[in-house]
Amino acid sequence: MSGLEVRGCGTALVTPFTKDGALDEAAFRALVEWQIEEGIHFLVPCGSTGEAATLTHDEHLRVVRLVVEQNAGRVAVLGGVSGNDTKATIEQAKAVASQGVSHLMVVGPPYNRPPQRGFIAHFEAVADAVDVPLILYNVPGRTGSNILSKTTLALAEHPNICGVKEASGNLDQILDVILHRPAGFRVLSGDDNLTVPFMALGGDGVVSVVSNAVPKPMAKLTEAMDRADLPEAQRLMKTLQPIMIAGFVESNPMPMKAAMAELGRMQDVVRLPLVPLAGEHREKIRAALQAAGAL
């Protein structure tokens, strides 16, 4: 797992802010560098973990550009794209692609609840408009609608759509995609706690939230699964399970921002309507980081 492959463990990067809520560029560059040094396989800026919904257009492009610059071509960079208006999504996709990313990760349109043929029309329109390959992102818990496996498989035939991040949690649906996908089409888990069963079914890896704080063990987990070393994967899961639980005690990325502050890597600052992690959960974060060997 190296180079610009989209497999293994990719980090859905948090976006560091200063105490006054501005983008903390120094902390962000340091985060990207640390992730790569720790062996993470690819990077995903400007997703829900990165609070993309609260970034201005200029901030969104700046965040992507910082990752591209700091990465300097070492691993794949999947720039996040979202929107519930296809025309506006195409414009954002073009703008993100212009920053030098290797791939785009395009989420299903939120709020509109399109029919399955609407998903196909939307993603094909975006894929036709850019030269950078697309990874689909199915996250019905946030968007309000599910991209069915037959729809994903239909889109997998498009020459500029090369994979899917599946966060439906529906293993039957995910397995259907894994078993019937065309060669080279990547299937990535969107749920940290499903990494092992997902890869055991033939999936290619995970876009991880908790790897912000524990990049090396999460990368090693996917490497163990890739070589079918189940005892090592089980050992790693024993240490990672507490952070996989604590990392979602409140809305993502609130727990992860608290974890990163505990590690001294950034301020514990999120943008409204998110708020800092509730006090009663902070000991869970500290204990989970200790269990994973991060503290």
Beta strands, then each sheet from edge to edge (+ up, - down):
strand 1: 8-12
strand 2: 42-44
strand 3: 76-81
strand 4: 103-107
strand 5: 134-138
strand 6: 161-166
strand 7: 186-189
strand 8: 205-208
sheet 1: 1+ 2+ 3+ 4+ 5+ 6+ 7+ 8+ 1+
end
